[in-house]
Amino acid sequence: MKPSVSVLGALLDACHLHGWVELREAVGRQLVQLQPDHDGRYIGLSNIYAVARRWQEAKKSEKGDGGERREKVNGDSM
């Protein structure tokens, strides 16, 4: 059984709290795969890379697969 987006989101938060960058990156990638149209997932993955000072990957992940920079719309959590 695959974990739901909610479970992965909770795991992502736990990874952030405990400083588990590698696991956080893996979970962030899974969330992007599950919700490729959710701009917030790409921004979140970019933030993971930025915290780890992996600037090139942060910049690349903001763009996603479409090549355009993604921006999360304020107040849009879905």
For each residue, the residues with C-beta under 8 A, 3 or more apart:
1:
2:
3: 7 8 11 30
4: 7 8
5: 8 9 31 34 35
6: 9 10
7: 3 4 10 11
8: 3 4 5 11 12 27 30 31 34
9: 5 6 12 13 31
10: 6 7 13 14
11: 3 7 8 14 15 23 27
12: 8 9 15 16 24 27 28 31 44
13: 9 10 16 17
14: 10 11 17 18 20
15: 11 12 18 19 20 21 23 24 27
16: 12 13 19 24
17: 13 14
18: 14 15
19: 15 16
20: 14 15 23 24
21: 15 24 25 48 51 52
22: 25 26
23: 11 15 20 26 27
24: 12 15 16 20 21 27 28 48
25: 21 22 28 29 45 48 49 52
26: 22 23 29 30
27: 8 11 12 15 23 24 30 31
28: 12 24 25 31 32 41 44 45 48
29: 25 26 32 33 45
30: 3 8 26 27 33 34
31: 5 8 9 12 27 28 34 35 38 41 44 45
32: 28 29 35 36 41 42 45 61 64
33: 29 30 36
34: 5 8 30 31
35: 5 31 32 38 41
36: 32 33 41 64 65
37:
38: 31 35 41 42
39: 42 43 64 70 71 72 73
40: 43 44 72 76 77
41: 28 31 32 35 36 38 44 45
42: 32 38 39 45 46 61 62 63 64 70
43: 39 40 46 47 62 70 71 72
44: 12 28 31 40 41 47 48
45: 25 28 29 31 32 41 42 48 49 61
46: 42 43 49 50 58 59 61 62
47: 43 44 50 51 58
48: 21 24 25 28 44 45 51 52
49: 25 45 46 52 54 55 57 58 61
50: 46 47 53 54 55 58
51: 21 47 48
52: 21 25 48 49
53: 50
54: 49 50 57 58
55: 49 50 58 59
56: 59 60
57: 49 54 60 61
58: 46 47 49 50 54 55 61 62
59: 46 55 56 62 63
60: 56 57 63
61: 32 42 45 46 49 57 58 64
62: 42 43 46 58 59 69 70
63: 42 59 60 66 67 68 69 70
64: 32 36 39 42 61 67 68 70
65: 36
66: 63 70
67: 63 64
68: 63 64
69: 62 63
70: 39 42 43 62 63 64 66
71: 39 43
72: 39 40 43 76
73: 39 76
74:
75:
76: 40 72 73
77: 40
78:
